Amino acid sequence: MFRLLTRAAMALALVMAAALPLSTAQAQTGDPAIATVQNFYDALLASMKGGKALGANGRYTKMRAAVDQAFDIGTMIKYAVGEGWATASPADQKALTEAFDRMTAAQYAGNFDSFNGEKFVVDPNVQVRGTDHYVSSKLVTSDQTVTFIYRLRQFGSQWKIIDVLLDGNISQLSVYRSDFSATMKSGGASALVKKIDALSDKALKG
């Protein structure tokens, strides 16, 4: 089965529950951003169906490729780190980006570790706010339905995910930023890389 958030992240998420809701905007169908989300879900379902046969490392390998294809990790880590990003050295920025990439894939591999008939349903209507497109989706299980809204931005010819709104209104990046920026200020990039790596390790150990 899946685990949506770690306890620490859930506690932070509750603080962020008042995050900006998705505003009413132009609706589009046949939007290319939908393909990014659908392809990612296809990969996630394949990983879930692999379950114990793949093991944590096998699921991680699948999800790392899927995350690199669907997410713009560079944009996400800059926001998650906060103002400390601008003063970090190129080497530290590279280490933070790699750690965040690994963590994102590890959490999908660890939180969605088996398949029990779950379905991901993507809404064909896309909300547009400025240059960003918001794709709404639902995870449907035997006993609950959870809403995920993906925020996507165009990079060249590709639409990439730059944030996920958990339960439809809790910005995952805002949750990370409230935690990561404090670590960056107190311990610098090395401390934050260590923190992110620990989250990855925890996710893969289950």
N, C-alpha and C positions, 0 to 999 in steps of 0.2 A: 504494500500500500504506500501512499505518499505522505510526506510531512511537508506542509506548506512553509513553515517558518520555524527556526530554532526558538527556544524560549527567550533568549536575549533579544533576538530580532522582533519577536512578537511583542515584547514589552515596549520596545522602541516604536513599533507600529501603532500601538495604542496611543502613544503620545502624538503620533502623526495623523491620527484619525481625522483631524480637521483640515487635512491637506486640501488644496484647491480641487473642487470637483470638475469633472469634464463639462465644459460649457456647451450650450447648443450651438451648432455650427452646420456648415453645409454638409449634406450627406452625399456620398458617392458610392456607386456600385461598380464592380469590375476594377477596383483600384489595385495597382500593382503591389501595394503594401500588404494586401491580403495574402498574396503568394508567399511572401517572406514568412508570415506567421504560420500559414498552413504547412509549408515545408518543414518548419521547425517542429511543429507538432507531430508530423509524420515521423521525424527522426526520434522524437521523444517517446512516441508510442512503440517504435521498434526497440528502443532501449528498454522500456518497461517490460515488453514481452520477452526480452532476453533474460530479464530478472536474474535469478541466482545462477543460471547457466553461464551468463556473461561475467557475473561477479562485479564487484564495485569497480575494479580497474577496467574491465571490459565496457561497462556502461559509461565510465568516464571517457574512455577513448572515443566512443560514439558521440557523446554529448560535447566533447571538446570541438570536434569537427563541425557539429551542428551550431554551436555557439559562435564559432569563428565565422561561419557563413551568414548567420542571421543577425548578430549583434555588432554594434560599433563600440567595441570595448574602449578604444581610445577616448571617445567622447564621454563615455560613462565614468571612467576612472577620474577624469579631470573634475567632473562635478562632484563625485563622491569624496575626493580628497579635500576639495574646497580651496581657499585662497593659498594654502601652502603649496599647491601644485606649481604655481608660477615661479617660486623660488627654489624648487627642487632641481638638482642637477639632472642632466640628460640620463645619466646612468641610473639615478634613483627613479626617474620617471619610467624608464624601461622596466625596472624591477617591479615597480608598483603595477604597471600595466600587465605584466606577465602574471603576477600574483592574483590580480583581479580576474583575469581571463581564466586561470586555473580554478579559482573559487567559484565562479559562475557555473562552469561545467560540472565541478564536483558537487555543488548543491543540487543541480538537476539530477545527477546520477545517484546521489544519496537520498534525496527526498522523494523521488519517483523510482522506487526500486523494484516494483513488481507490477503485474497487470491483472486486474480483476474485473474486466469489462468496462473500464472507464472510457468515456468519450470526450473528445475536445470538439466543441462546436464553435465555428468562427462565424460571426455576424457579417453578412455581405455588405452591410452599410457602414461606410467609413466616415468618421467625423474628422473635419479639417479645422485646425486652429493655426493660423499663420502658415508656416511652411511645413508644419508637422502633421502627420496623419495618425489617427487613433483607431486601432482595430480592436473591437470588443470580442471577447470569446468567453465560453463557459466550460469548465471542467465538470462533467456530470458523472457522479458515482451512484452506487446503489442507495445511498442514504443522504446525499447532499449535492448541492450545486454551488460551485465557486466561480466568481467572475474575475477574469483577468483582462485588463485593457492594456494593449501594447502601444507605446508611443514610438513612432517611426519617423525617420528623417532621410531624405534622399542624399546619397553620396555618389556622385557620378551617375551611373545608370542603375544603381542598386538602392533599394529601400532597406534601411537597417534599423533594428530596434535600439532605442537609446534609454528606455525606461519601461518598467512594468508597474501598473497600478494594481496592487493586490486588493482583492475584494472590491475592485472597481474604483477605489478612491485613495488608496494608501500608496504613495510613491515609494517604490523600493529604493531608488537613489537617494531620496530625502532621508530615509531610515539609515542608510549607510553613511550619509554625510554627517548626520548628527553624532554618529559614533566615530567615524574615521577622522574627521577634522580635529577632534579633541586629542586623539592619539598622535596625529601628525604634529600638533603644537607642542605636546609634552615630550615626545620621544623621537620625533623626526621620521624620515622615510623608513629607516631600518626597523624601527619599532612597529610601524604600520605594516610593512611587508611581513614581519613575524606574526602579527595579529591576523592578517588575511590568510597566511599559510596555515595557521592553526584552525581557522574556520574551514578551510579546504580539507584538512586532515580529519577533522571531526565529522564532516559530512560523509566522507568516504568510509569511515569506520562505522558509521550508523549509530 
